[in-house]
Amino acid sequence: MPTLTIHNPATGAVIAEQPADDAASVAAKSRAARAAQPAWAAAPLRERLATIARFRAALVAELDTLAATLTAEVGKPITQSRNELNGLLPRIDFFLAQTEVAIADEAVYDDAGMRERIGHVPLGVVANISAWNYPYFVGCNVIVPALLTGNAVLYKPSEFATLTGLHMARLLHAAGVPHDVMQTLVGAGEVGAALLNQRLDGLFFTGSHATGVKIAQALAPKLVKLQLELGGKDPTYVRADADPKAAAESLADGAMYNTGQSCCSVERIYVHESLHDAFVEHFVATVKGFKVGNPTDSATYIGAITRAPQLAVLDAQVADAKAKGAVLRVGGHRLPGPGNWYAPTVFTHVNHAMELMREESFGPIIGIQQVRGDDEAVALMNDTRYGLTAGVYTRGEAKARELLARVNAGSVYWNCCDRVSPRLPWSGYGDSGIGLTLSTYGIQAFTRPKAWHLRLPPDAA
Ligand code: NAD
């Protein structure tokens, strides 16, 4: 049997040798899930709700252990690991509260013996190939509503968040989800690729654009329902009437939280020329105040870079920006190991010829560009192949709405950033993906609509 070696990215130490899947075990788990799904779907919804409520309680009971594992394998600062788990609870509460309504039959026509109803039935067996940066969020955005709506789940956690994925599956099984209904597949890309060879009714992916495209190509001949939650190059515009200090503090957090490894991290900042210098001064001061280092220290704000190859991506963006005339305000280099470390990095005098302003950085690095006004800012915000989130900092709501309506992004923010709500759909334009999670749409995403045409017999009409 193959094994997966799991490292602590903050120390480089091996923390586990995990038995992994191969093509044969992936096929066996897939067959078992298909056999088990109908009984799970046939159970009353209240039983599935009670099961997920027990899972939620177990997350609370084990929060310290789960957070420690997440920090050990991802390098996430422990306070932010705890925040992720605490932030998961209201998401689960939303799904618990809304599933019954979201999948209830809809009466759309009643007339002279003829009735029409829309039903919502489970897709069947769905696969979830997942990322490592927020494994509880991106995992449960799929797993929880998929299970609640009666699907079986084949879950391939990221090879960089496997222990966390196994914790989730263990707690779900202990809460009462039948083992075959919730299957975990351990391994890297080849295990994900083996999953694509199985008979699937839906594939829900969170990860990079490059892998998303490979998955879409592999699944195209099979006509499997496909959702792709991919990367972003998320812009924010600070208007002339914003408070430069408040905006700088908020955006430094939005750019650097989770060590900048969030799909909705602020990745580009445009600032009106009239407050550019004041904004930069507050921004750099805030970044210099971030504590970098040991992720198990509760005061740490910037942790390790989870994947070692990302260090070379950050180096290349820094070198390219410097070569093209950007001004480095702080950072701009790796930090000594062991483990994978990068100094929080701020550039000004950047432009769209630089990779830093075009390609996802996925690290604690940001470019700040000066703009002359609203039209220039909107044009620059839309000058991207991505479209996950975008924001505007300004006093007036009407102006913010007007500008954000012109920006091509799935989520838009007025005076806030790097924010996800279970009540709102999470989706992207362009290379940020297709489909959505969260909100009631993100519950219905795990069902197919069934059209019921019901005519009463003539003597009953
Ligand atoms: P990744 O694409 O490297 O890996 C994602 C998953 O795909 C992993 O489980 C991996 O093992 C699997 N995989 C790799 N090759 C495969 C193949 N050929 N076939 C099937 N599966 C394969 O991405 P990552 O590094 O885990 O995640 C970072 C990316 O995820 C960033 O781009 C980030 O923006 C994005 N992300 C997006 C969202 C969102 O909601 N839009 C949320 C979190 C992360």
Residues whose N, C-alpha, C, O or C-beta is under 5 A from the ligand:
A	BS01	NAD	I129 S130 A131 W132 K156 P157 S158 E159 G187 A188 G189 G192 A193 T206 G207 S208 H209 T211 K214 E229 L230 G231 G232 S262 C263 S432
